[in-house]
Each structure stands twice: as structure tokens, then as C-alpha cells.
């Protein structure tokens, strides 16, 4: 018969100390849920140490997508399938089939998100939208997109932020959530709309907008950024400040998610009937990055 081991208080304390040390070591080596989640939303193809064009008060990269895969990363984005708007001459839709990722970075516009234009019927056209709703939402930070916006032809590119709860609350401010249109390229010249919508979209709707100067807007890729702080919002085009907001009632204090869309509307410049149904009508996005 084996001799029974003596469990002295000293031995029990030693074993407890060793167990606690092992647990602490494991916790240090293995990332927790928050660490793992943070790692998951940063694209491994994002170059190390990248900073926003024009600078920012936010220095830690927390989210990125370089669009170098073979398909849309559905852990970060949802492609919207819905009617966008009724029109007098044509109706607009967002369709997931109009959202693609070109996997060949060596090709023209390769390694980018592509949002195309298609014709559904003689009076219906489709473009596309992706959004981070329920997948990536943040409060305060700097967002930068690098994109080539679509040509006019009743088309415009839009980069924006939205609160998960929408903008239906009516309190006379955007502090409880607003639609933040960083860029809407519906003008024919080298300018774009920058607008905040709040207090719903009905009778109480309010907005604050400016027309931003954007040299070379319709030629090639440019960067569009918004630096969102608790007391200030700064917008930049190719690193240059195009709008600086300090009015407290215009600064959201609730989480928001990013949205990327190509849109068609009769009130935008040009005519959709002149738009070629090929790559020339596409919107291209090279990357999106978010720092906090």
C-alpha cells in the first residue's frame, strides 16, 4: 500500500502559488477577447506604422481593410440589398452583386474594392453599398479612405459614418447621432458635398453642410479623412483641411460605423443614360483605415 502524501499548509500554499503563476503566464501569452478582436479587424496587409495623410491626434490603428482578398471580408462588412430611391426618370437600387474585390494588385485598379453600375431594366439601375453596422463601430477616431470616385452621369461616390441607432432622435443636435457624409461627389466641378444630417429625415430634419474644394477630384485616387474628437471634427482632402467643426451641437457623442457607397440620383450632375456599363462607371476604393 502506497504511503499517503502529507498535505501540509506550506505544501498547499506552494502548489497554489505555482498554479496562480501558471494562470498569469497563460493570460499574458494568450490574447484576451478584446486583443483578439482588435487583431482581427486590422488587415495584415496594412503597412506597419501608417499614419493619416495630413496628420491626426489619433495614433493607434484599430481597423483597416486593404481590399486585397478575392472577395469582400464579411467579418467586417455587409453588402446592402435594397431599393435606394424612387425617381422621376429612373429608380435606384443597391445590390450585393455590384460589389466586388479585385484580387490582382498588379492590374489596373487591382487590389481594390470595386462598386459597379448595372442596368436592371429600362427605368432601374443598381450600384452598391457596404457598411460596418454590427461588425465595426467606434466612438471618436480618425477614418481615412483612399478612393477613386465614379464619373458624374447621375452617379456619385459617398464615404460616410452612421450611428447604429439611426438619426431618429429629435433634440436639436447631432450629439445623439447623425449621418456624417464625409464626401458626396455629385458636382460636375472639382468640389464635393460634406454634410451632417440629424433629427431624423422628416419634418424635424436638420442639416449642416459645406461645399469642399477638391482639386483633381475626378482624376485618379485621393484621400478623404475625418478626425472625430469629443469637441471637434476635422475633415481633410489629400491631407488639406476642408472643414473644421467646433460647434458642440454638431458633434456626435455616440458610436458610429463606416459606410462606402456608389449611388445614382437624378439630381446629380450628368445623365445616367450616358454612363457606360463597364469599368469606366466604377467606384474604386484602395483602403480604409481607422485610428484612435
C-alpha positions, 0 to 999 in steps of 0.5 A, a space after each residue: 500500500 502506497 504511503 499517503 502524501 502529507 498535505 501540509 499548509 506550506 505544501 498547499 500554499 506552494 502548489 497554489 502559488 505555482 498554479 496562480 503563476 501558471 494562470 498569469 503566464 497563460 493570460 499574458 501569452 494568450 490574447 484576451 477577447 478584446 486583443 483578439 478582436 482588435 487583431 482581427 479587424 486590422 488587415 495584415 496587409 496594412 503597412 506597419 506604422 501608417 499614419 493619416 495623410 495630413 496628420 491626426 491626434 489619433 495614433 493607434 490603428 484599430 481597423 483597416 481593410 486593404 481590399 486585397 482578398 478575392 472577395 469582400 471580408 464579411 467579418 467586417 462588412 455587409 453588402 446592402 440589398 435594397 431599393 435606394 430611391 424612387 425617381 422621376 426618370 429612373 429608380 435606384 437600387 443597391 445590390 450585393 452583386 455590384 460589389 466586388 474585390 479585385 484580387 490582382 494588385 498588379 492590374 489596373 485598379 487591382 487590389 481594390 474594392 470595386 462598386 459597379 453600375 448595372 442596368 436592371 431594366 429600362 427605368 432601374 439601375 443598381 450600384 452598391 453599398 457596404 457598411 460596418 453596422 454590427 461588425 465595426 463601430 467606434 466612438 471618436 477616431 480618425 477614418 481615412 479612405 483612399 478612393 477613386 470616385 465614379 464619373 458624374 452621369 447621375 452617379 456619385 461616390 459617398 464615404 460616410 459614418 452612421 450611428 447604429 441607432 439611426 438619426 431618429 432622435 429629435 433634440 436639436 443636435 447631432 450629439 445623439 447621432 447623425 449621418 456624417 457624409 464625409 464626401 458626396 461627389 455629385 458636382 460636375 466641378 472639382 468640389 464635393 458635398 460634406 454634410 451632417 444630417 440629424 433629427 431624423 429625415 422628416 419634418 424635424 430634419 436638420 442639416 449642416 453642410 459645406 461645399 469642399 474644394 477638391 482639386 483633381 477630384 475626378 482624376 485618379 485616387 485621393 484621400 478623404 479623412 475625418 478626425 472625430 474628437 469629443 469637441 471637434 471634427 476635422 475633415 481633410 482632402 489629400 491631407 488639406 483641411 476642408 472643414 473644421 467643426 467646433 460647434 458642440 451641437 454638431 458633434 456626435 457623442 455616440 458610436 458610429 460605423 463606416 459606410 462606402 457607397 456608389 449611388 445614382 440620383 437624378 439630381 446629380 450632375 450628368 445623365 445616367 443614360 450616358 454612363 457606360 456599363 463597364 469599368 469606366 462607371 466604377 467606384 474604386 476604393 484602395 483602403 480604409 483605415 481607422 485610428 484612435 
